[in-house]
């Protein structure tokens, strides 16, 4: 049986020239899941995640990283889970870890995740996101589930880039990736848009 490999949600879009004021990369090959604590099991779930993943599940809309895994708080007792290890072994081991403390739904083929940054990223995002992404209001580790140009999305802020520019990641339904790209590429056009290669870490 042939081994499947991840494909881009935006394989047909043009790549901009280097040096733009806005950058974008697609986080391909991620294991993506939604996780919701079962009734009366939140404390047990938090304990298992803290011990095995070295991460404290956020109690608010926030982004945290652990050992080869990351979590985004989506709502009460609900999280978005990401890992570079999109393998059957990882999915099986994570489900075994969680056990009966939470319900897990595999979203690896249903969502796309993009990392965006650059010196003009806030100006570009402000054209579609109806929330304040200024550094005084939206700090590193903050997250929000919102809309962008009528598309449902979750956005979180990562650590700033070495040049001091802000860095965000955005998740949305994979089927809407081209609609997002149409909006994003037009919003970033005046600043120059550069497509970057995927990173090697979360």
C-alpha positions as CSV (number, residue, x, y, z in Angstrom):
1,X,0.0,0.0,0.0
2,X,1.4,3.4,-1.0
3,X,2.3,5.7,1.8
4,X,0.3,8.9,1.8
5,X,2.1,12.3,2.2
6,X,0.6,15.7,3.2
7,X,-0.3,18.0,0.3
8,X,-0.7,21.8,0.4
9,X,-4.1,23.4,0.7
10,X,-2.8,26.1,-1.6
11,X,-0.6,24.2,-4.1
12,X,-1.8,26.3,-7.0
13,X,-1.3,29.8,-5.7
14,X,1.6,32.0,-6.9
15,X,4.6,32.6,-4.5
16,X,5.7,36.2,-3.9
17,X,9.2,37.5,-4.3
18,X,11.5,37.5,-1.2
19,X,11.8,40.7,0.9
20,X,8.1,41.6,1.3
21,X,6.7,43.2,4.4
22,X,4.3,40.3,5.0
23,X,5.2,36.6,5.1
24,X,3.1,33.4,5.1
25,X,3.8,29.7,5.4
26,X,1.6,26.7,5.5
27,X,2.1,24.3,8.4
28,X,1.8,21.1,6.4
29,X,1.9,17.6,7.9
30,X,0.6,18.5,11.3
31,X,-1.5,16.2,13.5
32,X,-4.6,18.3,14.3
33,X,-7.3,17.4,16.8
34,X,-10.0,18.9,18.8
35,X,-10.2,17.7,22.4
36,X,-13.1,18.3,24.9
37,X,-12.9,17.2,28.5
38,X,-15.7,14.8,29.6
39,X,-18.0,15.6,32.4
40,X,-16.2,15.6,35.7
41,X,-12.9,14.6,34.1
42,X,-11.2,18.0,33.5
43,X,-8.8,17.7,36.5
44,X,-7.8,14.2,35.5
45,X,-7.2,15.3,31.9
46,X,-5.1,18.3,33.0
47,X,-3.0,16.1,35.2
48,X,-2.3,13.6,32.4
49,X,-1.4,16.3,29.9
50,X,0.9,18.0,32.4
51,X,2.7,14.8,33.3
52,X,3.1,13.3,29.9
53,X,3.2,16.4,27.6
54,X,4.8,18.9,30.0
55,X,2.1,21.5,29.2
56,X,-0.6,23.1,31.3
57,X,-3.8,23.2,29.3
58,X,-4.9,26.9,29.0
59,X,-8.0,27.9,30.9
60,X,-8.7,30.8,28.5
61,X,-8.2,31.4,24.8
62,X,-4.4,30.9,24.7
63,X,-1.6,29.0,23.0
64,X,0.9,26.8,24.9
65,X,3.6,24.4,23.9
66,X,4.7,21.2,25.5
67,X,7.0,18.3,24.5
68,X,6.5,18.0,20.8
69,X,2.9,19.2,21.1
70,X,0.9,22.4,21.3
71,X,-2.6,23.4,22.6
72,X,-4.9,26.3,21.9
73,X,-7.8,27.0,24.2
74,X,-11.0,27.3,22.1
75,X,-13.6,27.5,24.8
76,X,-14.7,25.9,28.1
77,X,-12.9,22.6,28.5
78,X,-12.1,22.5,24.8
79,X,-8.8,22.7,23.0
80,X,-7.2,22.5,19.6
81,X,-4.2,20.1,19.6
82,X,-1.2,20.2,17.2
83,X,1.8,18.0,16.7
84,X,4.4,17.5,14.0
85,X,4.1,13.8,14.5
86,X,1.1,13.1,12.2
87,X,1.5,9.3,12.4
88,X,-0.8,6.5,13.4
89,X,1.5,5.8,16.3
90,X,1.1,9.3,17.6
91,X,-2.7,9.4,17.3
92,X,-2.9,6.0,19.1
93,X,-0.6,7.0,21.9
94,X,-2.3,10.3,22.5
95,X,-5.7,8.7,22.6
96,X,-4.3,6.1,25.0
97,X,-2.9,9.0,27.1
98,X,-6.2,10.8,27.3
99,X,-8.3,7.6,27.8
100,X,-11.7,8.3,29.1
101,X,-11.0,11.8,30.3
102,X,-11.8,13.6,27.0
103,X,-13.4,13.1,23.6
104,X,-10.9,13.4,20.7
105,X,-11.8,14.3,17.1
106,X,-9.1,14.0,14.4
107,X,-9.0,17.2,12.3
108,X,-5.7,16.6,10.4
109,X,-7.4,16.5,7.0
110,X,-10.1,19.1,7.8
111,X,-8.1,22.1,8.9
112,X,-5.2,24.2,7.5
113,X,-2.8,26.2,9.6
114,X,-0.9,29.2,8.4
115,X,2.0,31.1,10.1
116,X,2.0,34.8,9.1
117,X,4.4,37.6,10.1
118,X,6.6,40.4,8.8
119,X,6.9,44.1,9.7
120,X,3.5,45.0,8.2
121,X,1.5,41.9,9.4
122,X,-0.7,43.8,11.8
123,X,-1.7,46.3,9.1
124,X,-2.6,43.4,6.7
125,X,-4.6,41.4,9.3
126,X,-6.5,44.5,10.4
127,X,-8.2,44.6,7.1
128,X,-10.1,41.5,7.9
129,X,-9.9,40.6,11.6
130,X,-12.4,42.5,13.7
131,X,-10.3,42.2,16.9
132,X,-7.4,44.3,18.3
133,X,-4.1,42.6,17.4
134,X,-1.9,45.4,18.8
135,X,0.8,44.1,21.1
136,X,-0.7,46.0,24.0
137,X,-4.0,44.1,23.6
138,X,-2.9,40.7,22.1
139,X,0.2,39.4,23.7
140,X,2.4,36.4,22.8
141,X,0.4,33.3,23.8
142,X,-3.0,35.0,23.4
143,X,-5.6,33.4,21.1
144,X,-9.1,34.2,19.8
145,X,-11.7,32.4,17.8
146,X,-13.2,34.9,15.4
147,X,-13.9,35.6,11.7
148,X,-11.7,37.0,8.9
149,X,-13.4,38.2,5.8
150,X,-16.6,36.2,6.7
151,X,-14.4,33.0,7.3
152,X,-14.4,31.4,10.7
153,X,-10.9,31.2,12.1
154,X,-8.8,30.8,15.2
155,X,-5.7,33.1,15.6
156,X,-3.0,32.9,18.2
157,X,0.2,34.9,18.6
158,X,3.6,33.2,18.9
159,X,6.9,34.6,20.1
160,X,8.1,37.5,18.0
161,X,10.5,36.9,15.1
162,X,14.2,37.7,15.6
163,X,13.8,41.0,13.9
164,X,11.1,41.9,16.5
165,X,8.1,41.6,14.1
166,X,5.0,39.9,15.4
167,X,4.2,36.3,14.4
168,X,0.7,34.8,14.3
169,X,-0.8,31.4,13.4
170,X,-4.2,31.0,11.9
171,X,-6.3,27.8,11.6
172,X,-9.4,27.5,9.5
173,X,-11.3,24.8,7.5
174,X,-9.1,23.5,4.7
175,X,-12.0,23.8,2.2
176,X,-11.8,27.6,2.8
177,X,-8.1,28.0,2.4
178,X,-8.3,29.4,-1.1
179,X,-10.9,32.0,0.1
180,X,-8.6,33.0,2.9
181,X,-5.7,33.2,0.5
182,X,-7.7,35.4,-1.9
183,X,-8.4,37.9,1.0
184,X,-4.9,37.7,2.5
185,X,-2.9,38.1,-0.7
186,X,-4.9,41.2,-1.6
187,X,-4.7,42.6,1.9
188,X,-0.9,42.2,2.0
189,X,-0.2,43.2,-1.6
190,X,0.7,46.8,-0.8
191,X,3.4,45.7,1.6
192,X,4.8,42.9,-0.5
193,X,4.0,39.3,0.3
194,X,6.6,36.5,0.6
195,X,5.8,32.8,0.8
196,X,8.1,30.9,3.2
197,X,9.1,27.3,3.5
198,X,7.6,25.3,6.4
199,X,9.5,25.4,9.7
200,X,10.9,22.3,11.3
201,X,9.4,23.0,14.7
202,X,6.1,24.0,16.4
